Amino acid sequence: MKIVKLTSEEFENFAKDNKYVTFHQKESWGKLKENNGWKYQLVGFKDGKKVTAATLLLSKEIPMGLKMYYAPRGFLIDFKNYELLDEFVKEIKSYIKDQGGTFLKIDPYVPHLERDVNGDIVEGGYDNSDLVEHLKSLGFIHHGYNVDNDKELQPRWIYVLNLEDMKNEEELMMHISKPTRKNIKKTLKMGLELEEIGVEGLEEYKKITEHTGARRGFIDRPLSYYQEMFKALGDNIKIILCYLNVDKSIALLQEEIDTINSFSDITDKRKEEIKNLEKRIADLKEVEKKHGKRVTLAGSMFIACEKELLNLYGGGYDEFMKYDAMSAIQWHAIKYAKEHGFNVYNFYGIDGNLKENNSMHGVYEFKKGFNGKVVELIGEFDLPINKLKYKLYTVAFSSYKKAKNTINKIKNK
């Protein structure tokens, strides 16, 4: 069987029913990457008219006359069918060699060891370590079981919530941890407003991601990239912004004060509650003086792919963290996912180091509050096509990474 080019229809029809499909393995993602220096192809195996394996294949010229190929979150194949996998790897290697490729990179959407909400390995759960060893036997070089997501092109550790077993909003809310439920309910009483934006609202979202990138030490995408995402992904991309409506929030707080004052017995505890509510009203009036009556707090981007809704990028302003806007956004998105028939809500990347002393632990703790589970994927692999040129690439790339880390250390001093 030989690798053949697939039509858009052939590829999409096969992809939508494949258990390993993500938005990275959709033609729309190839079109987006094409705007950023990559070329894409839709290729696979066909048995008569039936597609039996496929992948979106990106390619890019890299320095020193080398050519990199990448199947993001690929392949779309039955990874348990080693006979099919072996033949596919053999043929795609030949296919890339004929096109002058140096190496192929893959990072399959295949879990490694089954883990629970705390990241602990589930006794008797799935274990796909044998697939890692089999890929290595086919010539793939495994990048290891990294716990630091910065070492992978795509996150190896993610956090997901299974929605299939929950019937309605009430069950969803009760499934969430008590502290997170409390935070969500607090946002509902705070006058926060959620709004889905289109291309016209991207500049506001870009300000959030830029601020968050500076705070967390990563480089943000340019505005043009987000605009291109909207063009490529269409209705599958959603951006939700969270705003503070100052007047509404003050009115809600005043209602609480009025309710307490309506009691015949105003105890010291109730007097203290009124005092705290009045202080919050005073704080809101200061916010209004500085920022106006409607204040942008946070925002997040979501991508829908078949039965999964994924939270790709999110962030907020440090100054407004106390309003817990991200809890409101996540709750809104989870409800949306359930109402629209998604089986999985994907909070996306976390660090594999789940210890409290890790600087990224707070991200995990926030997501953990929604009572999902940690998913550890099998990781990233390279398949050398031209071994000599690949060796040249690895040496050059290693030197580049060391230089980059040194520069970052100097900048952060």
KOLDREN-386869 format. One record per residue: residue in one letter; x, y, z of N, C-alpha, C, CB in turn. Coordinates in steps of 0.1 Angstrom, whole numbers, plus 2048, in hexadecimal, padded with zeros to 3 digits. Glycine has a CB too. Layout:
<atoms>
AXYZXYZXYZXYZ
...
</atoms>
This chain:
<atoms>
M8087F480080080080080980D8007F680080C
K8058167F880D8237F780682F7FD8118257E8
I80E83880180884580680284D7FA81384E80D
V7F68517FB7F08597F17EB8667F67E48517EA
K7E98707EE7E387C7F27D487B7F37E78887E8
L7CE8807FD7C087F7FF7B988C7FC7BD87B80E
T7AD88B7F87A58977F67A089D8037988957EC
S79C8A98047988AF81078C8A78167938BD80E
E7838A380D77789B81277B88D81776E899806
E78488681078987981579087B82379387380B
F7988858247A088683179688A83C7AA89182F
E78D89483A78489884577B88D84977D8A5840
N77588683F76C87B84277387084B766875836
F78086D84878786385078B86985E79485F849
A78F87685E79487C86A78887D87579988A867
K77C88087077288387A76E877882766888873
D77186B87D76D85F88477985888B76785587B
N78585F88A79185989079285D89F79D85D888
K7958548A87958578B67A18608BA79684A8BE
Y7AB8618B17B68698B57B68778AE7C38628B1
V7AB87B8A87AB8888A17AA8938AB79E888898
T7B289E8A77B28AB8AE7B18B58A47BE8AD8B8
F7B08C28A87AF8CD89E7BD8CE8967AC8DA8A5
H7C78C889C7D48C88957D48BF8897DF8C489F
Q7CB8B58897CA8AC87E7BE8AF8767CA89E883
K7BC8BC8727B18C086A7B78C985F7A68C8872
E7B18C98537B68D18487B68E084C7AD8CF83C
S7AD8E48547AD8F28587B98F685F7A18F5861
W7BF8ED8677CC8F086D7D78F18637CF8E5878
G7D78E88597E18E984F7E08F68477DF8DE845
K7D48FB8457D290883E7D89148477C390B83B
L7D59138547DB91D85D7EA91D85C7D691B86B
K7F091185D7FF91085E805914850803902861
E7FD9138468029178388049268387F791382D
N7FC92D8407FE93C84180A93F8497F2942847
N81193584F81C938858828930854818934866
G82A92F84783792984283791A84084192D84B
W82C91384382C9058418249018348258FE84D
K8278F582F81E8F08248178E482A8278EC817
Y80B8E18258048D582B7FF8CC8207F98D9833
Q7FE8BF8237F98B581B7F08AC8238058AC814
L7E68A681C7DD89C8227E088F81B7CE8A0821
V7E68868237EA87981D7E586D8257FA87981C
G7E686181F7E28568267E284981E7D485882C
F7DC83E8247DB83281D7CC8308197DF826827
K7CA82A80D7BD8278087BC8198047B88317FD
D7B18128097AE8048047A28057FB7AC7FB810
G7A58067EE79A80A7E57968187E778E8007E7
K78981A7EB7858287EE78582B7FD77682A7E9
K78882180578882381379682781978481681A
V7968328207A28378277A482F8337A184782A
T7B082A8357B38218417BD82884B7B981483C
A7C48328467CD83A84F7D08478487DB832851
A7D28528507D485F8497DC8688537C7865846
T7E187384D7E787D8567E888A84E7F587985A
L7E68958567EA8A28517F98A38527E28AE859
L8008A784880E8A78478138B584481489D83D
L81A8BB84E81F8C984C82E8C784881E8D1858
S8338D18408418D183C8468DF83C8438CA82E
K8538E083F8598ED8408688ED83D8568F484E
E86D8F683587C8F78338828FD84087F900827
I88C8F78458938FC8518A28FF84D8928F285D
P8A99068568B790A8528C08FE84E8BD91185E
M8CA9018478D48F88428CF8EF8378DA8EF84E
G8C58F48308C08EC8258B88DF8298CB8E881C
L8B38DF8358AB8D483A89C8D68398AF8D1849
K8958CB8398878CB8388808C38428838C7829
M8788C984A8718C28558628BF8518718CB862
Y85E8B38558508AF85484A8AD86284F8A284B
Y83D8B08638378AF8708288AB86E8388BD878
A8258A087581789C8768118A088381588C873
P80C8AC8858088B08927FD8A88988038BF892
R7FF8A28A47F68998AA7F288D8A17E98A18AF
G7FB88A8987F887F88F7FF8738947FD882881
F7FC86788E7F38658827E58638867F985A87A
L7DC86287C7CF85D87D7CE84F8787C4866876
I7D08468827D283887F7CF83088B7E183587A
D7CC8238897CA81A8947D88168997C280D890
F7DC81D8A47EA81A8A97EB80D8AF7ED8258B4
K7E08058B27E27F88B77E47EE8AC7D57F48BF
N7E17F289F7E37E98947F17EB88F7D97EC888
Y7FB7E48958097E589280C7E28838117DD89B
E8057D987D8087D686F8057E28667FF7CA86B
L7F97E88697F67F48617FF8008647E77F9864
L80380287180C80C87581980B86F80D80D885
D81F7FE86F82C7FC86982C80085B8307ED86B
E8227FB8548217FE84582080D8438157F783E
F81881484B81682284982382A84B80B827853
V82A82685683782D85984182B84E83C828867
K84281E84984B81B83E84882383284A80C83B
E83B82482E83882B82283983B82482A82881E
I83584082F83684E83184585383182F85383D
K84D84A83785C84D83786184E82886384283F
S85C84482086084581285B85180B85C83880B
Y84F85480E84886080884F86D80B83986080D
I85386E81885A87A81C86887B81685B87B82B
K86F86F81587C86E81087C873801881860810
D87286F7FA8708737EC86F8827EA86586C7E5
Q86A8897F58688977F487389F7FA85B89B7FB
G87E8987FD88A89E8038898A281288D8AB7FB
G88189B81987F89E82788B89983087289782C
T88E8A083A89989C84389489384F89F8A9849
F88889785488288E85F87389186088A89186C
L86C88886785E88A86A85C88A87985687E864
K85489487D85189588C84289288E8548A3891
I83F88A89883288789C8308898AB82D879897
D82488C8AF82188C8BE8128878BF82389B8C4
P81087A8BE8038748BD7FA8788C98048658BC
Y7ED8798C67E387C8D17DF86E8D77D68838CB
V7E98688DC7E885B8E37EC85B8F17F084F8DB
P7E48588FB7E88599097F384E90C7DC857912
H7FB85191680584891A80083F92681284F91F
L8008449327FB83C93E7EE84394380683B949
E7E483B9467D884194B7DA8479597CD83694C
R7D585495A7D785B9677CA86196C7E1867965
D7C98649797BD86997E7BE8789807BA86398C
V7B487E9887B488C98A7C08929907A8890993
N7C788A9987D388E99F7E088B9977D48889AC
G7DE88598B7EA8829837F08749877F488C984
D7EA86D9907EF8609947EB85598A7EA85C9A2
I7F484C9887F184197F7E68389847FE83997C
V7DC83597B7D082D97F7D481F97E7C4830976
E7D38189897D680998A7CD8029807D5804998
G7D37FA9777CC7F296D7C77FA9627C07EC974
G7CB8079617C78109567CF80D9497C881E95A
Y7CC81593F7D38129327E28169337CC81A927
D7EA80F92B7F881292A7FD81091C800808934
N80181B91580581A90781481B9067FE8258FF
S81B81691082A81690F82F80E90483081291D
D82780390182B7FA8F682B8018E98227EE8F6
L82280B8E78228128DA82E81B8D981581B8D9
V8338218E483F8298E484B8208DF84282F8F1
E84C8148E585780B8E28568078D38577FF8EB
H8498058CF8488008C184C80B8B78397FC8BE
L8488178BA84C8228B185B8248B18458308B6
K8618228BC8708228BC8768178B48758218CB
S86F80C8B48758008AC87380389D86D7F38AF
L86A80D89986981088B87281C88785A815889
G87B82089088582A88D88283889388682B87E
F87683989A8738468A087C8488AC8648478A4
I8808558AE8878598BA87E8608C48948628B6
H87C85A8CF8738608D987986B8E186E8558E3
H8728768E28788828EA8778808F987188E8E6
G8718758FD87187290B86387591287C879913
Y86287191E85687492685788192D85286892F
N85888C92685A89992C84F89D93585C8A4921
V8528A49408488AA9488468B894684B8A7957
D8508BE93F8508CD93C84A8CE92E85E8D393D
N83E8D592D8378D692083E8DF9178298DB922
D8488E791C84F8F09138598E990A8578FA91C
K85B8DC90E8658D490685E8CD8FA86B8CA90F
E8518CF8F88498C88EE8438D38E583F8BF8F3
L8408D08D88398D98CF82B8DA8D483A8D48C1
Q8258CF8D88178D08DD8188CA8EC80D8C78D4
P80E8CE8F480F8C990280E8BA9038038CF90A
R8178B490B8168A590D80D8A29198258A0910
W80B8AC9228028AA92D7F68B492B80A8AD93B
I7EB8AE92C7DF8B692B7D58B39367D88B591D
Y7CA8BB9377C08B89417B28B893B7C18C294D
V7AA8AD93D79E8AC9367928A993F79F8A292B
L7868AC93B77A8A99427718A19397738B6948
N76D89593D76488D93675689193976687E939
L74E89592E74189A93073689092E73E8A6927
E73A88492973087A92472787593073786E91E
D72C87493C72586E94771C87894E72E867950
M71D88594B71588F95270989394A71E89B956
K6FE89394F6F18959486EE8A39456E688E94E
N6F18AC94F6EC8BA94E6F58C39566DE8BB954
E6F18D09566F98DA95C6FB8D896B6F38E895A
E6F08D39726F18D19806FB8C69836E38CC985
E6FB8BB97C7058B097E7148B697B7028A4975
L7158BE9717228C496E7278CC97A7218CD962
M71E8D497F7228DD98B7268D49977178E698E
M71E8CA99A7218C29A572D8B99A47158B99A8
H7318B799773E8AF99474A8B799873E8AB986
I7498C49977548CD9997578CE9A87518DC994
S7648D09AB7688D19BA7618DC9C17778D29BB
K75F8DB9CE7588E59D575E8F39D57578E09E4
P76B8F49D67719029D576F9089C77809019D8
T7709009BD76E9059AF75F9099AD7728FB9A4
R7569019B27479049B27459129B873F8F99B9
K74B9139C474A9209CB74F92C9C375191F9D9
N75A92A9BC7609359B47569389A876D9319AF
I75192E9A274893099773B93799B744922990
K7359339A772993A9AC72C9489B07249329B8
K73894B9B473C9589B873C9619AB74A9589BF
T74195C9A074296499473496798F74A95C989
L72A95D99171D96098D71696B99471595398E
K71B96E9A07159799A971D9869A77159749B7
M72698699E73099199E72D99B99273E98C99D
G72499898A7219A197E72A99E9737229AF983
L73199397273A99096773198C95B74398496B
E73699094F72F98E94373898793972999B93C
L73397D93273B97592873697891A73A96692B
E73F97A91173B97D9037459768F973C98C902
E73F9708EF74696A8E574A9758DA73F95E8DE
I7569768D775A9808CD75E97A8C07669888D2
G75E9828B576297D8A876F9848A575898189E
V77398589877F98B89478099989878098A884
E7759A08997759AE89C7799B18AA7679B489A
G7789A78B377C9A88C178A9A38C47729A28CA
L79299F8BA79E9998BD7A99A28C37A49938B0
E7A89AF8C17B29B88C67B19B88D67B09C68C1
E7A59B78DB7A39B68E97A99A98EF7949B78ED
Y7A699E8E87AB9918EC7BB9918EB7A69868E3
K7C09978E17CF9988DF7D599F8EB7D299F8D2
K7CF9AA8F07D49B18FC7D69A79087CC9BD8FF
I7CC99F9097CC9959147D798B9137BE98E915
T7D89859077E397B9057F19819067E19748F7
E7F298D9017FF9949028039979117FF9A28FB
H7F999B9197FC99E9277FF99092E7EF9A492E
T7F798692B7FA97993180797392D7EE96F92D
G80B97592081897091C82397692381997290D
A82298392582D98B92C82E98693B82A99A92C
R82298394182297F94F82797195081497F954
R82496894782895A94883595694181D951944
G83B96093A84895E93384795792685095793C
F83C95891E83C95291183995D906832946910
I83D95A8FA83B9638EF82E9628E98469628E4
D82696C8E981896C8E381996C8D48109778E9
R80E9678CE80C9688C08089768BB80195D8BB
P80C97A8AF8079878AA7F89868A780F98B89D
L7F29928A77E49938A47E098C8977E09A28A3
S7E998D88D7E69888807E49788817F298B876
Y7EB97288A7EA96388C7DC9608907F595E896
Y7D796789A7C996589F7BF9688947C696D8AC
Q7C197288C7B89758817B89698777BC98287A
E7C49648747C595886B7BE94C8717D4955868
M7BF94A87E7B893F8847A99408827BB93F893
F7A394B88379594D88079294987279195C883
K79A94E86979894B85A79993C8587A2952852
A7A293585E7A592785B79B91E8627B392385F
L79892186F79091887778191B877795918885
G77D92787276F92A87176792987E769922866
D75C92287D75392088875891789374691A883
N76491089076A90889A77290F8A57728FD894
I77491C8A377B9248AD77292D8B478792B8A6
K77392E8C176B9388C977493F8D37609308D0
I77294C8D57799538DF76F9598E878395E8D9
I7719578F576895C8FF76F966908762951908
L76A97290976F97C91276697E91E77198A90B
C76C98192976598393676699293A76997A941
Y75B99893D75B9A79407559A894E7539AF936
L75A9B39557539B796174A9C395E75E9BB96C
N73D9C19617349CC95F7329D396D7259C695A
V7399DE96F73A9E497C72C9E89827429F197B
D7249EE97A7169F297F70E9E598370E9F9974
K70F9DB97B7089CF97F70D9C998C7099C5973
S71A9C998D7219C399971D9CB9A57309C2997
I71D9D89A471A9E09B070B9DE9B471C9EF9AC
A7039DD9AA6F49DA9AC6F29CD9B46EC9DA99F
L6F99C39B06F89B69B66FD9B69C47009AB9AE
L7089BD9C770D9BF9D47049C79DD71B9C69D4
Q6FE9D19D76F49D99DF6E89D19E26F09E69D6
E6E49C89DA6D89BF9DC6DC9B69E96D59B69D0
E6E89B29EA6EC9AA9F56EB9B2A026FA9A49F3
I6F09BEA016F09C7A0D6E19CAA116F69D5A0A
D6D89CCA076CA9CFA0A6C49C3A116C39D39FD
T6C79B7A0C6C29AAA126C69A9A206C699EA09
I6D39ACA236D79AAA316D09B5A3A6E79ACA32
N6CF9C1A356C89CCA3C6BA9C9A3F6CA9D9A35
S6B49C0A376A69BDA396A39B4A456A09B6A2C
F6AE9AEA4A6AC9A5A556A99AEA626B999CA58
S6A19A9A6B69E9B0A776A99B0A816919AAA7E
D6B19A6A806BD9A5A896CA9A6A816BD997A91
I6D09B2A826DD9B4A7B6E89B1A856DE9C3A76
T6ED9A5A846F89A0A8D7059A6A896F9991A8D
D70F9A4A9171D9A9A8E7229A2A827269A6A9A
K71F996A8072398FA7471D995A67720980A75
R711998A6870A99FA5D70F9ADA5A6FB99FA5F
K7139B4A657199C1A637269C0A5C71A9C8A71
E72E9B5A6073A9B3A597399B0A4A7429A8A60
E72E9A8A4772B9A5A397289B2A3171F99BA38
I7209BAA3771C9C7A317299D0A2E7129CFA39
K7329D0A3873E9D7A377479D2A2C7469D6A44
N7489C5A2A74F9BFA1F7499C2A127509B0A21
L73C9C1A117359C4A047379D3A017269C1A06
E7369DCA0A7389EAA077469EDA037359F2A14
K7509E6A0875E9E7A0475F9E39F57679DFA0D
R7589D79F27599D39E47539DD9DA7529C59E3
I7489E39DF7429ED9D674B9F99D47359F29DD
A7529FD9DF75CA089DE767A049D5762A0C9EC
D76C9F89D57769F39CC7729F39BE77A9E49D0
L7659F09BB7609F09AE75F9FE9A87529E99AE
K75CA089B175BA159AD769A1B9A9755A1E9B7
E774A159B0781A199AC785A1399E78BA149B7
V781A0699C783A0098F77CA0898477D9F198F
E770A0D987769A1497D770A2197975BA18982
K776A2898377DA34981789A32978782A3B98E
K790A2697A79CA23973799A1D9657A4A1A97B
H78FA1496478DA0C958780A0E95178F9FE95C
G776A15957769A1695175FA0C95776AA14942
K753A0D951748A059567489F695273BA0B952
R74F9F39477509E594275F9E29407489E3935
V7649D89487729D69487759C79437789D7957
T77E9C693A7839B993578C9B293F78A9BA927
L7889A694378F99F94E798994948786999958
A79398C93F79A98093A79497B92D79A975945
G79A97292779596C91B79B95F91879797690F
S79495791079A94990C7959468FE79593F916
M79E93E8F779B9398EA79892A8EA7A693C8E0
F78D9268E37899188E37889138D577B9168EA
I78C9068D378B9008C67838F38C77998FD8C0
A7798F28BE7718E68BE7768DD8B37628EA8BB
C7778D08B777B8C68AD7738B98B078A8C38AE
E76A8B68A87628AA8A975B8A98B776A89D8A7
K75F8A08C075889F8CD7608A58D87568908D0
E76A8AE8D57728B48DF7728C38DE7808AF8DF
L7708CA8E97728D98E977E8DC8F27658E08F0
L7878E38EC7958E58F27978F48F57A08E08E9
N79C8F79017A09049047AE90790179D907914
L7B190D8F67BE90E8F07C79198F77BE9128E2
Y7C29258F77CA9308FE7C09389077D093A8F3
G7C593C9127BE94491B7C694D9247B593B924
G7C19579297C89609327C096B9387D496692B
G7C69729417BF97E9477C898894D7B5978952
Y7C39939517CB99E9577CD99B9667C49AB955
D7DA99D96A7DE99B9787D59A39817EC99E97A
E7D29AF97E7CB9B99867BD9B498A7CA9C697F
F7B89AB9817AA9A79837A89989877A29AA977
M7B399298B7B398498F7A89819997C097F993
K7A698A9A379D9889AE78E9859A979D9939B7
Y78B98999D77E98799877C97999277B99198D
D78797199178696398D77F96198077F95B998
A78296A97677B96996977D95C96277F975961
M78995696478B94A95D78293E96179A94695E
S77E93E96E77593497376793696B773935982
A76394396A757945963758941954753954963
I76394494E76594094076593193E77294593A
Q76C92A94776C91B94675F915948777915950
W75791A95274A91495574191694974491B961
H74292294373A92593773D91C92B73C934932
A74A91992974F91191E74B90292175E91291D
I74C8FD92D7488F09317398ED92E74B8EC93F
K7318F79327228F692F7208F692071B902936
Y7278FE9197258FF90B7288F190472E90A905
A7348EC9097388DF90472D8D49067458DB90A
K7288D491271E8CA9157118CC90D71A8CA924
E70D8D890C7008DC9047028D88F66FD8EA906
H70E8D98F07108D78E27168C98DE7198E18DC
G7158C08E87178B28E57268AE8E57128AF8D8
F72F8B68EB73D8B28EC73F8A88F77468BE8EE
N74789E8F57498938FF75489790874C8868F8
V75D89F9037698A390B76C8B290B77689C906
Y76E8B79177738C59187828C491C76A8CD923
N78A8CA9137998C991579E8D791A79F8C5907
F7A38D79267A98E392C7B78E59267AA8E293B
Y7BC8DB91F7C98DB9187D58DB9227CA8E890F
G7DF8E291E7EC8DF9247EE8E29337F68E791D
I7F58D893A7FA8DA9478088D59487F18D3952
D8108D895281D8D395481C8C59598268DC95D
G8258BC9558258AF95B82A8AE96982D8A6952
N8318B896D8368B997B82A8BF9838438C297C
L8238B798A8178BB99181A8BF9A080D8AF991
K8268C09A382A8C39B18278D29B48388C09B4
E8248D59C08208E39C482B8ED9C281C8E39D2
N8388E89C38438F29C18468F69B384F8EC9C7
N83E8F09A98408F399B83990199883A8E8992
S83F90999183A91798E82D91698684491F987
M82A90B97F81E90A97781390297F82190396A
H8168FF98C80C8F79937FE8FD9948118F49A1
G7FE90B9957F19129967E890F98A7F4920997
V7EE90D97E7E690B9727DF8FD9747EF90B965
Y7E78F39787E18E697B7D68E69857EC8DC97E
E7D98ED9907D08ED99C7C28F49977D68F69A7
F7C38FE98F7B790498A7AF8FA9827BA911982
K7B58F39797AE8EA9707A98DE9787B78E5965
K7B18DA9827AD8CE98A7A08D19927B98CB994
G79E8DD9957918E199C7858DD9957918EF99E
F7868DA98777A8D69807788C797F77B8DC971
N7818C09867808B29897808A997C7738AF991
G78A8AC97478C8A496879789996A7908AC95C
K7A08989617AB88E9637B789395B7A788095F
V7C388F9607CF8929597D188794E7DB891963
V7D588C9427D88839377E68869337CE88692B
E7EE87B9337FC87B92F7FD875921805874939
L80187C9178038769098108709088018818FF
I8128688FD81E8608FC82A8688F881C8558F1
G8288758F383387D8F08368808E183F8788F7
E8428858E084788A8D28518808CD84C8988D3
F85187E8C085A8758B986087B8AD8538678B6
D86C8788A987287C89C87586F89587F88589E
L87286F88887686487F88086987586A85E878
P88D86687789886B86E8958658608A6868873
I89686D8558948698488A286884288B87283F
N8AA8738438B887483F8C087584C8BB881835
K8C686A8518CC86A85E8D78748608D185C860
L8DF8768558EB87F8578E588D8588F487E84A
K8DC8918508D689F8518CE8A185E8CD8A2845
Y8C88968638C189786F8CA89987B8B888A872
K8D689387A8E08958858E58A38858EC88B883
L8E68A98798EA8B78788E08C087E8EC8BA869
Y8D38BD87B8C88C48818C88C48908BB8BF87C
T8CA8B88968C98B68A58D48BE8AC8C98A88A9
V8E08BE8A68EB8C58AB8E98D48AB8F98C28A4
A8E48D989F8E18E789E8D68EC8A78DE8EA88F
F8CB8E38A88C08E78B08C38E78BF8B48DD8AD
S8CC8DE8C38D08DE8D18D88EA8D48D98D18D3
S8E18EF8CB8E88FB8CD8DF9078CE8F38FD8C2
Y8D59078C58CC9128C58C49138D28C29118B9
K8BF9078D78B89078E48C090C8F08B28F98E7
K8CD9088F08D690C8FB8D891B8FA8E39058FA
A8DA9218EE8DC92F8ED8CF9378F18DF9338DE
K8C39318ED8B79388F08B49389008AB9308E9
N8B792C9068B692B9158BF93591C8B891D91A
T8CB9379178D594091D8D094E91C8E293F916
I8CB9529108C595F90E8B99629178C19618FF
N8B09589198A59599228A995B93089C94D920
K8B39549348B89559428BE9639458C394A945
I8C596893B8CB97693C8BF98093D8D4979930
K8B597E9348AA9889348A29889418A0984929
N8A197C94889997A9548A197E96189496C955
K8AD98295F8B598596B8B19939708C5985968
</atoms>
